[in-house]
Amino acid sequence: MPLLASRQPSLLRIAAVMLTAMVIAVLLPAGGANAAPTVPDVVGRNLQGLPSADGPGSDRQLQRGGDIARVSQQVRTPIRFSMVGFTVPPGAQLDFRTSVDGVRWTSWQQTTTDGGDGPDPGSAEARQAAQGAGHASRAPGVITAAMWVGDASYLQTRVAGEGRRAIPEQVVAHLIDSGGLGRSALDKTADALGAAWRGATTPAPAQAASGRPAIVSRQQWGADESWRRYGPSYSSTLKAGILHHTAGSNTYTREQSPAVLRGDYYYHTKVNGWSDLGYNYVIDRYGTVYEGRYGGITQNVLGAHSGGFNTSTFGVSIMGNFSDGLPPKAARDAVVRLVAWRQHLAGIDPLGTTVLTSAGSSRYSAGVQVRLNTLAGHRDVSATACPGDALYPQMSSLRQRIADREAQFAKPAPAPFKLLMASRDTGTLSLQGKTVRGKIFVWADQRAAGTRQVAFWLDRRSPAAAPQRVAQSQPYNFGRLDTRALTDGGHTITARVRRSDGTAAEVTASFQVQNRFTVRIDTGGGAHKDRYSRKWSADSRYLQGTAHVVNSRIAGTRIDGVYRSRRVDPRGYRIRVPRPGRYEVRLHFAELYYTRAGQRVFGALAEGRRVLGKLDLVAEV
């Protein structure tokens, strides 16, 4: 540097003045202290077909199969590019390699077309993508995943497959420069200063109280919001997270991570034609967590990460390809921090399962109900290798680590509200501890400012269960409940309040249903429980007769104790009931004395009406 200074002092002075001016321009933008600084424009170009190489060496064996491949010429691309994806003819397989100078080439890299990601079939976003809205090439074929290459100016492809279209000329290369490779050195300095200004390399510290990890915002990583085609959509509930890998390169640097994300965002919107980035959250190999799809990091934003299973799920993707090796520990730790916080916020059991209904995926037809772990791998719902053969076996370990971390979170403060009930026979009462029958009306006494919604569960069996009702505004009613449809005994209604600040509170009211009147009497015997835990009361309410007990084994039953006792020659039983109505009476008989048919024949009356006549137990048995 001293040598350069002695030879070109004026050049150094000019550069210093320009650099100082650039620092001021970045740190004090014209729009004020809160205005977003400029980031490198993402530049995209489509290369419509590469000419096939001539000569006897043009046919090669594809590394992943035995098909003959047609190899293209080594082509200098119209722009320097950091990421590339392809549209290939249906059924074709494509490999590619790149070079900075046309002399030193990378090894051949395989592309993947079995991702199974994208919007749910039948959705507005899926229709938009199918119609080619925003599609950069409008070329027919199958779109591969985008691959990060870092810096390249030359490209070569080789294509294998059946049919005349499986040739390099039928391939469209989507070249993307998301890191400002074509910008001057001074412009790149400004870009680095802009990234530091936005905080992309120094994200805000985690909020320890809520367990929320540090998350780099869309503004910080440089998302161009003009690419989004319409506002976000939301799921009413969140049931599970789905883990992905982007299937790109693992060689990016920490400083390049935002550029990788910008490239994926461009590819999803401009090439795939989706409305936004497909994933809800993205994690780089250094453990940095990035906000994905627009709509709020605490909201149930409907993504485009698992076609057919986007509803009620959130997608987390780790940058890179983990088919042959695990993500670094920092990335796996970030998955644990992020998923534990997000599932805790949604009340999802990290070790539980849930049932999702397919909207149609490459693995499950539309309408099929699928039981999944609450943290599933992409391959669990689609025919894909994602999130990689090396990472997928670690899913069970990740779920346990997530559960362990979530157990350390502070429990929410007691909910400042009650569940209330009313019926035809009562006024307004707290539901907690009440015994109810017939039809009742239930609602949440919740008037706190900032309440966004109240979700209700009847007899919730798992934290991951979907609510039976979600009230989005006052009055926060569960509604009418006909308890006659429930079994007699204990039941619960759980209500969860979600507030606009992202916090939540829960309350559960336990109550008893008593619509059925049941009494079991062991005639001639004492009170006890049978082997099925049913309670039998001691002999009572009888009119005359004598109690008698035998000790022999009773054939034809598994509850001998009920049949060993009897009341001989009773005139009847008088049993009080709670109210007029229809009642079912079951009579249990055993012949404990006679052994031949015809020796005892008898009948029975109920409410003065004969309901049984000429019963001979020996003859019947």
Secondary structure, DSSP 8 states (H G I E B T S, - for coil): -HHHHHH-HHHHHHHHHHHHHHHHHHHS-TT-TTS-------EEEEEE---B--SGGGEEE-TTSS-EEEEB--EEEEEEEEEEEEEE-TT-EEEEEEESSSSSB---EE-------SS-TTSHHHHHHHTTTT-SS--SSEE---EEEEEEEEEEEEEE-SSTT-SGGG-EEEEEE-S-TTS-HHHHHHHHHHHHHHTSSS----BTTTTB--EE-HHHHT--GGG--S---B-S---EEEEEE--S-S---TTTHHHHHHHHHHIIIIIS--SS-S-SEEE-TTS-EEE-SSS-TTS-B--SSSTT--TTEEEEEESS--SSS---HHHHHHHHHHHHHHHHHHT--TT-EEEEE-S--SSS-TT-EEEEESEEEGGGTSSS-TT-TTTGGGHHHHHHHHHHHHTTS------S-EEEEEETTEEEEE-TT-EE-SEEEEEEE---TTEEEEEEEES--STTS--SEEE-SSS-EEEEEEGGGS-SEEEEEEEEEEETTS-EEEEEEEEEE-------B-TTS--EE-TT--EEB-S-SEES-EEEE--S--TT-S-HHHHSEEEES--EE----SSSS-----------S--STTS--EEEEETTEEEEEEE-HHHH-
